[in-house]
Amino acid sequence: MGVTGGIAAYKAAEICRRLVDAGAIVSPVMTTAARRFLGEATLSALASEPVRTKLWGSAEPIPHTLLGQRADLVVVAPATARILGVYAAGISSDLLSATLLATRAPVLMCPAMHTEMWENPAVADNVATLTRRGVRFVGPGVGRLAGGDLGAGRMAEPDEIVRAAARLLGASSCLEGLSAVVTAGGTREPIDPVRYVGNRSSGRQGYAIAAELAARGAAVRLITTVASTLEAPRGVDTVEVETALEMLAAVEAELGLGVGSAPGGTDLLVMTAAVADFRPARPAGEKMKKAQGIPALELVANPDILARVGAAFKRGGPGGSPTGPVLVGFAAETVRPGGPALVDLARGKLEAKGADLIVANDVSLPSVGFGHATNAVVIVDRAGRVAEVPLSSKEAVAAAVVDAAQALLAERGRLCGRPDRDFPRDFAPPRKKDN
Ligand code: PMT
């Protein structure tokens, strides 16, 4: 367990105690800055081993390789912007950063910093780099920060961190043998060879879901419109597409629904992509010239990929049988005051698309949805269960989405006798219907 220098270091004592109570052997490593916030003696008293702080001068000749090689999991709580940057850059400047480079164990980062720092593009890039390399993140959430400020950057609560650690220790292969298809990015519908109708999707949420599924052992095929801007997560195969029609063909081919395609063995489809509902009816073969005047753009409807797949596997209506893959759709909504609540909009989309789960985000809220490093969602399923994920990193949202999908896979006996997964914490039991 690494502890770096932020005010949230005081919570490291509680995390350490809970990990030990859960049966883990905890070897704490504190940075110099961490020791300004938390006493070494406190952590040593709670942990399984005394605190280590230095690369040099200890009785162990090579402490970082000893720690790195024997760890089953490295948890860094709190993780400051500095340790994220140092680790992303591959620099070993102290015992903790050297241990991080010397381990092949899963790494769980629990960032904690001020909102401005968390949202700084350099930090966001480092988080994206580490995520791509398979590093897992829990939090940060939104709440009170050092100095009484409020905002994103508050370290996840100790119980959330301990649950994520337990999951990583027990679940790194829980989706092994299963195959998943994820779509990511916004489709681009050509107007002419240089212009297109598009949207603001960056693909980050879809990539985070693909990374989470791969980290849990699934074979993941990522159908993406942003392969040129985002690096594929480790172990994930990509299929590059541009338009909704290309995405439809790729999804159908993966699921064995296309004309002449092989029978699909896909267990899970997650449609995170922002698919354009309309496309220009007749894209021009050559670049339109200004001199030709303002063109009237005639649009035609694109096929609804998720609804087609839902219909193919007969999710909707009475008697709909849960065959085929678990279908997860997203819903990008802009909730109006006095209008329907996000959860109701999500339920409407569940029916309209014939999906098993809908993950809805209110993209009119700050830091939510398109292009941001963070998201806030509600997840609804056909049994009436609802989970809320408050504003968190897209990686944390991905973990909650995969938890919910995995629970449905388990209910359908698709986890090959492996232990069931929990629904995300706030997944409520089905509500009683009003008379
Ligand atoms: O990519 P990021 O910058 O990380 O942003 C993430 C996101 C905001 C794009 C993501 O969280 C999200 O909300 N994705 C769905 C966007 C969307 O198209 O929502 P929708 O409500 O229009 O569509 C509902 C569902 O139907 C989606 O699963 C969509 O993939 C699917 N759909 C929509 C239209 C269509 N023609 N075919 C579809 O399959």
Boltz pocket constraint, residues with backbone or C-beta under 6 A from the ligand:
constraints:
  - pocket:
      binder: B
      contacts: [[A, 185], [A, 186], [A, 200], [A, 201], [A, 202], [A, 203], [A, 204], [A, 205], [A, 206], [A, 244], [A, 271], [A, 272], [A, 273], [A, 274], [A, 275], [A, 276], [A, 277], [A, 302], [A, 303], [A, 304], [A, 305], [A, 306], [A, 307], [A, 328], [A, 329], [A, 330], [A, 331], [A, 332], [A, 333], [A, 349], [A, 353], [A, 359], [A, 361], [A, 363], [A, 369], [A, 370], [A, 371], [A, 372], [A, 375]]
      max_distance: 6.0
